[in-house]
Amino acid sequence: MTSNEIRDAIIEIINEILPDGDCAGVDPDKKLRDQLELDSMDFLDIVMELRKRYGVEIPEADYPKLATLNSCVEYLTPKMK
């Protein structure tokens, strides 16, 4: 997958988990939790959905690497090639 495809996949997952969330105005360099009011369960749902759809295992120690949209794409790009 390309970086743009990964970005679109992350946004799609977030929109499904937070139907009231609006990812259109998300700043890719700011923390997703702060912008979208994600709680811990929402974040875990995103991680679980990535595993279910794409077979990507994300160790708990790596969760901080998924703080922003850009950091998610950067982290996931080598795992989803």
Buried (B, 14 or more C-beta within 10 A) or exposed (E): BEEEEBBBBBBEBBBEBBEEBEBEEBEEEEBBBEBBEBEEEBBBBBBEBBEEEBEBEBEEEEBEBBBBBBBBBBBBBEBBE
